[in-house]
Amino acid sequence: MKKHLIKRILKTLAVVVFFQLNGWAQNKMDNNQNLDAKQQSIISISALTATGNIEQLKTELNSGLDAGLTINEIKDELVQLYAYCGFPRSLNAINTFMTVADERKANDKKDIPGKEATPIVDNQKYQTGKNTLQKLTGREETALSGANAFAPAIDVFLKEHLFADIFSRDVLNYQQRELITVAALAAMTGVEPQLQAHIGIAMNTGITEMQLLEAFTIIDEIISKKQGDIARLALSKVVH
């Protein structure tokens, strides 16, 4: 009787361990999920736009369309980037994309236009931007601090324009927009605090540590190993 009870207990423990290990393996597999081709193209396009490398950008824009990004998704990406790398580089990238799209059309390539942004009427853009930012960071803002408190105008522009006007456009989702932002900041010099902050936000949208490491390998290849290392250091400060 005692031996029989011990066998039953051992058998139960074995089943529990099996399911725990299976769940751990599944979680590990999920956490190690690779970036898909469209995500990789988003990263390359953002990084090259931010650094003004127009010749290589042209190649990556073609690759992005071949990977399945729509015309309007890439347009929205390039529009968003002006908030991080300025109007000149954003406009240069848009002009380059116009050339790429025209060349592909002339060569009878059938690129998908994609959905247009849903029109938005918002009379409370500051609150919309604040709500979006709180959702992205996972933190409630009770009072302005830092640069936003020192120069309140920048707080208004960030919330009303970036996180309301731009992030409310439903051509891209929050996760895609954070990939765009992280890639641009990783490619640029002197923006480590903002990069670290957006790495944390990106992870809040579901982007994993392994996917970010893969993204920074792309930065190694198309920008420089130095910039990739800076990004990996910023990631380590977020996850540890």
Sequence and secondary structure as in RCSB ss.txt:
>XXXX:A:sequence
MKKHLIKRILKTLAVVVFFQLNGWAQNKMDNNQNLDAKQQSIISISALTATGNIEQLKTELNSGLDAGLTINEIK
DELVQLYAYCGFPRSLNAINTFMTVADERKANDKKDIPGKEATPIVDNQKYQTGKNTLQKLTGREETALSGANAF
APAIDVFLKEHLFADIFSRDVLNYQQRELITVAALAAMTGVEPQLQAHIGIAMNTGITEMQLLEAFTIIDEIISK
KQGDIARLALSKVVH
>XXXX:A:secstr
 HHHHHHHHHHHHHHHHHHHHHHHHHHHHHHT    HHHHHHHHHHHHHHHT HHHHHHHHHHHHHTT  HHHHH
HHHHHHHHHH HHHHHHHHHHHHHHHHHHHHTT              S HHHHHHHHHHHHHT    S  HHHHH
SHHHHHHIIIIIIIIITT TTS HHHHHHHHHHHHHHSSS HHHHHHHHHHHHHTT  HHHHHHHHHHHHHHT H
HHHHHHHHHHHHHH 
